Amino acid sequence: MSATGTGTGHVVVIGAGVAGLAAAHRALARGARVTVLEAAGRVGGKLLPGEIAGLRVDLGAESMLARRPEAVGLAREVGLGDRLQPPATATASIWTRDALRPMPKGHVMGVPGTAAALSGLLSAEGLARIERDAELPPTEVGDDVAVGEYVAGRMGREVVDRLVEPLLGGVYAGDAYRLSLRSAVPQLYQAARTHDTLTAAVQALQAKAAEAGQTGPVFLGIEGGVGTLPLAVAESVRARGGEILTGTPVSELRRDGAGWRVTAGDRALRADAVVVAVPAPAAAGLLRAEAPAAATELAAVEYASMALITLAYRRADATLPEGSGFLVPPVDGRTIKAATFASQKWGWVGGEDPDLLVVRTSVGRHHETEILQRDDAGLTAIARHDLRAATGLDAEPVATRVTRWTDGLPQYPVGHHARVARVREHIAKLPGLAVCGAQYDGVGIPACVASAYAAVDQLGGDLAGVRQLTANPVQSLHGGAGE
């Protein structure tokens, strides 16, 4: 929309998660007048700062990929640069076959470059099966393929079940045998298309990374919690003249001449352009009147629910293994899927009260609903049971907190990239309309920010960002244990 490009337009952003706030931030930088409408009573979406036993903690996502520029750059722009911190330890474990085993190195999202990389984690048979990859004829990955299906076909199910699945589960709470290789691990998909074996594809990616010579941490957190990022962005948006209205659900979005009419309660806002930055079900409802085909596609996006159980202990009563925590393969039949030793992973958590120790655990995977129907006491008991079995931690916590993320994580099944392309194709027919968020090009914070920036650029007539993201989604890695 040219008005936005010249700085005279009114942009309404629907949704004040990190994607919506990043879109508002960028639109203001382009000279637009901006109004953000958020149904909830707070900003931040899945990023949520909180406290336990007087300590500041994250009750949602706790780290962000540092080797993409978007999230770190946004944090610096809104004054959080001096609070960016790498993990105090990047050593994590896999809790499998009744033992905590060191997280292997030399893999791409769990897929090894050599069988030896997984020595100590897999059985002798599992390691031997990896070697067979070199003898198999090439596998045609086509337009897309399930991560688990492809990797198991090349290297055996044990690689998937013991490492790929828990790593992907930490990001998507999904099923590796349904998740899209092209959308969930895009770099590996591209490499697999041009190499005869999966081993060669992984080694090519590793060589490329070594050649790039990237130094510094892979992930960063923020002192006080990643949940402070949206608060700082919202403060910056308001300081630059943007309006953010919480507790203001949008009920209708309609074309209005050359612009848009946005109805929220008894308010009707006239907008030159609109950015829809809400989860897929809500986006489908808003787009149904003017973009019914896009709405149908978005209504089909599935979500996984999960819960975080945060526990605080007296350090004198509790001893933990070294490292940042552990992941849990579903194949082992445990209930928790990960645990983060927050006081050991983040220096700022450990330093706030040296007498306390904080542990985060997570439960809930796609289609795993029974566990999440339990009350907070039941979930806490399960978390304590599994922590005791994994680490021997048997102390009584001084405080516990359960945070539920119902329908919190969009699923990226095979064909997800094609669905996103179709949604954007339908949206492109409506001037002054763009979409962004975790359901499109990656679930991590950098992906959401990149999606927001591309949406605002699209309003100004620049489609480069949207095309780049649609062709190359942002890989959402796992930041250690317990993301």
N, C-alpha and C positions, 0 to 999 in steps of 0.2 A: 504494500500500500504506500503510494508515494507520499501521502501526508505524513506518515510515520518517518519516512526517510528525510523529510525536510524539517522535522521537529515540530510540526503543528498539529499532529494527530492526538486523539485520545485512545489509548490502548487499555482495554480491560483484561486483566489476567484472572482467570477463574481457577482458584487453588493456590494455597500458600505453603505447599511443601517446598523442598529445596529447589525443585524445578521451576515452580511458579515464581518464587522469590528471585531466582537467578534471571528469569525472563523479565521481571519487572526492573531489576537492576540494569539489565542491558538496554531495555527500552528507554529508560530515563537517560542513560548515557547517549542514546541516539537523539535525544531532544523531545521525546514524546511526553505527554501528560499521562500519568498512569494511575489506575485504580485496581487494587487487588481485592478479590472477594473470596472469603474462606468460610466454609460451612462450620468448621469446628471452632471451639473457643480459643484456640491458640494457633500459632504458626509452626511450621517445621515438619509436619507429616511424620514420616518414619524416623526422623531425628528428634530425640527427646532427652533433654538433660534432666537429671533428677538427683536424689540423694538417698543414702542409706546410712544409718547410724551417724549422721552428721557429715558424711563424706560425699563430695560431688561425684556422680557416676553417670555414665550413659545408660539409658534404659531402652535405647534403640541401637542403630548402627554405631560402631565405636572407632572405626578407622576409615581412611580413604586412600585410594591408590595415588601414590606420589609421582609416579612416572608418566602420568598424564597431566597436562598443565591446567585443566579447567578448575578443579575443586581447590587445589592449592592456590592458584591464581586468584580465585574469588575470595578465599580466606584472607589473602594478603591485601586485596583491594578494600576489604571492610575492616581492616585494622587488627587482624588476628595473626599477622606474620610472626610476631615475637612469641606467640603461644603454640606454634606448630612444634610437635615433638615426635621423634621416631619412637617405636617401641623400645623399652629398656632391654628386652630380650626378644629375639626372633626365633628362639629354639622351641619347637612344639613337638607333640607326640601324637601317635595314633593308638587308641586303646582297642586292641584287637587280639583275639585268641588269649584272653585273660591276662594281658600284660600291656603296660605302656611301652610302646616301641618308638624309637626316634623317627620323626618325620623325615622321610628320605629327601635327598637333594638330587639334582640332575633329572628333573621331570618337568613336563609342561602340563599343568592341571592334572597331575597324577599319571600321565603317560610318560614312561621312562625312555631315555635315549639309549640305555643299555640295560640288560637284565640285572647286572651287578648293582645298579642304582637302587634296586628294591630288595637287595639282600638283607635279611633280618626281618623283613616285613612279610614276604611271601614264602610259601612252602617251596621245597626243591622242585616239585612238579610245576608250581606256578612260575618259577624262574625259568625252567626249561621251556615252558610254553611260550614265553616271551621270545626266546631265541628262534622259534619257528616262523616268526614274522618274516625273516629274511628269505625263507624258502617258499612262501606263499605267492601265488600270482597277484598282480596288482588288484586292488579293490576300487571299483568305480563309485565314488561318493556322490556323483550326480549333483542335483540341485541342492540336496540336503540329505542328512542321515542322522539317526540318533547316535549320540556320543557313545553310549554303552554298547549298542549293537556293533558299531564300527570297531571300537577298541577291542571288545571281546572277540570279534571275528579275527582280528589280526594277532592279538597277544593273549587271549584267554580271559575268562570271566574273573579270575582272581585279581587281576590288575584293577578291573572295574570295581569289584565288590569291596576290596580292601583299601583302595586309595582314591580312584576317580570319584566314586560315589560319595564318600564323606566330604571331599573337597567341593564338589558341585553342590552337595546338600547344604553345606555351610553358606553358599551364596544364594541358592534358589529354593532351598527346602523341597527340591524336586527329585524326580526319578531319573537317574542317568540313562536308563534304557528308553526314556521318552524325550529327554531334552535334546534340542537341536545342536548339532556340532557347529553349524554355520553361525548361529546366533550366540551360543553360549561360549564357544571356544573358537572364535572366527579366525585367529591366526593359524590354528592347527588345521582348520578346514581348508584354508588357502594353500597351506603347505602340502596337505594330503592330495590335493588335486594335481600336484606337479612332481610327486615322488612315488616311486613304485612300492615302497614299503613305509609303514608307519614309523619304524625306527629311523629311517632316513629323513622323514619329514620332521620328526622331533629334533634330530641332530642338526638339521638345517636351521631351525628356529634358534637352537642354542648357539650355533655359530654366528648367526646374525646378531643375537643379543651381545655376544662377546665382542664382536666387531664394533658394535655401537658404543661399547665401553661405558655403559651407564654406571655411574657410581651414586652413592647416597642411598637412603632407605627406599624400599619398595613401597612401604606404607607410612602414613603419618597419622597421628592423632592430634587433638587440640587440648591444651591444658584446660581443665574444667569440663572437657567432653566435646566430642564432635557435635553434640546437640546444641552447643552454643553458636554454631555456624549460622543456622537460619535466623537466630535471634539477632546476630550482628548484621546479617544482610537486610533484615526487616528494618533495623534501626537506620541503616544507610539509606534504604529506600525512602523512609519517612523524612530523613534529614535533607534529602534532595527534592522534596516536594511531592513524593508519591503518597497515595492514600491506601491504607490497608484496613479492611473491615473484616473482623472475625465474627463468628456467630451469624454469618450472612450467607445462607445457602442460596444458590441460584436455581430458580425453578424453570426458567425458559430462556432460550437463545434463538432469536429470529432475525432474519434479514430485515433491514429498515432502510429502504432506498439504496444508497451507495454504501451504507454502513450497517451497523448491528444494533439491535435492542436487547439489552440484558436485563431480565426481570429477577429481582432478588427481594422476596417478601413484598412489601408495599412500595419498593423502589423500582424504578425503571431507568436504566442508564443508557444513554446513547453513546455508542463507541464507533470510532473509525476502524478499529481492528480489535480482534479478540484472540487471546491465547488460552486454549483449554488445557489446563495443567492438573487435571484430576485423574484418579485411577480409572481404568477402562470401563467398569460398570457405570460410574457416574458420567463419564464422557459420552458413553453410548446414549444415555438418557437425554443429555443436553443436545446431542447432534441429530437426534432422530427426526426432528421436524425439517431441518434444512439439508442434512447429509445422511439420508437413511441407509445408504449402502455402507458408509463408513461406520455408522452406528451398529449395523448388523455384525460387521467384522469385530468391532470392539466388544460387543456383548458376548462373543464366543471366547474371549480371553479368560483363562482359568487362573485362579489365585490359590496359593497355599497359606495356611494360617500357622502361627507359631506362638510360643510363649517364652519369655526370658525369666528365669528365676535367679535373682541376685541375693547373695548371702554374705553377711559380715560376721567375722569371727574375731575373738581376742587372739592376737598373734601368739600369746603365751600358751594358748590351748591348742593351737592348730599348726600342723606342719604340712607343707605341700612339696611335691617334687619340684625340681628346678624347671625353668622354662615358662612359656606363656600360656600353656594349657594343652588340651588335646581334642582331637576329633574322634568320632565313633562311627564305624561302618554299620549300616543297618543290618547287614548280614549276621552280625554278632548277637542280634536280638536284644540289645540294651534299649532303654527308653530315652535317655538323653542323647542328643546328637553331637554335643560339643560342650566343652567347659573352658572358660578363660580365667586364668589366675590374674585378675585385673591389677592387683597390688604389685605383682611381679612384672606384668607386661607394660604398665604405664607408670613412669617415675612419679608423676604428679598424684596418682592415686595412692601409691605407697608412701609418699612423703606427707600427705595431709594429716595423717594420724598414724605414726609408726607403731602404735599399739594395736591397730586393727588390720585385718586381712580381708579383702573382698574377692569373691569368686562369682562369676556369671556362668550359668548353665542355660542351655536351650533345649526345647522339646518341640515336636511337631514337624511333620513332613506332609507333602501333598497327599491328599486323600487319607491322612492319618487323623481322624477326627475324634476318636474315642478318648484319647489321652487329654485332649484340650477341653473336654466336657467336665473334667474333674475340678473341684474347687481349689482355691489357692493353697490350702493346707495340704491337699492331696498331691499337688504338683511339687510343693516344697519337700514333702516326704520322699517322693520319687527321686528328686534331684539329690537329696542327702544320701539316699540308698546307693545310687550309682556312684556318687563321689566317694563314698566309703569303700565300695568295691574296687574302684579304680586306683585310689590314692591312699586308702587307709584313714582318711580324714573322718573322725568320729565325734568331733567336738560339737557342742550345742551352739548354734549361731546366736549372736546377740541381736541380730535383726535379719529379717527376710523381706523380700519384695518381689511380687509377681507382676510382670507386664505382659499383657496379651496383645498380639498383633493379628487380629482377625482379618483374613484376606489381605495379608500384608505384602506378599511376594508374588508378582506376576510370573506365570510359567511360560517358558519358551520352548514349546514342543517343535518337532520337525515341521518345517514350513512356516515358522514364525516370521522369518524375514519377508516372505512373500505376502503374508497378511499385512505387515507394516507397510510394505510398498503399495498395496491396494488401498489401505486407509489414506495414505498421503496422496495417492492419485485422486481419490474422491474429494479430499479436502482442498486440493489445488484448484478445483473448479469453482471454489467460492472465494472471491477476493477478500482480503482482510481477515482471514481465518487461518490459524495454525494450531498444532497440537504438540505437546511435549510431555515427558515423564518416563517413569521406569518401565512402562509396558511397551516401549518402542525399541530402543537401541542399546539397552544395557541397564542393569539394576543398581549399579554402584553410583556413588555420589558424582564422580567425574562424568559418567554417562548421562546422568540427569541434567547436570549443568550444560554439557555439550548439546543435549537435546533442546534445552531452553534457548541457548544462544542461536542454534540453527533455526528455531521457530521464529525468533524476533528478526533474524536476518531475512527469512522468507517473507515476512510482512513488508520489508523494505525492498523486495524484489531480488534479493540475493539468494539463490537456491543452492549455492555450492555446499554449504554446511549440511543441508538436508540430504543432498545427493551422496555426500561423503559418508554420512552416518548410515543411510539406507544400504549402501554398498559394503561398508565396513563397520559393523557394530562395535561398540567399545567393550572389550572383554572385561568382565567383572571377576577379578581374582579373589582368592580367599586370604584375608589378612592374618593368617596364623591359626589360632584355635578360637572358636566360639563367636565368629562374626554373626 
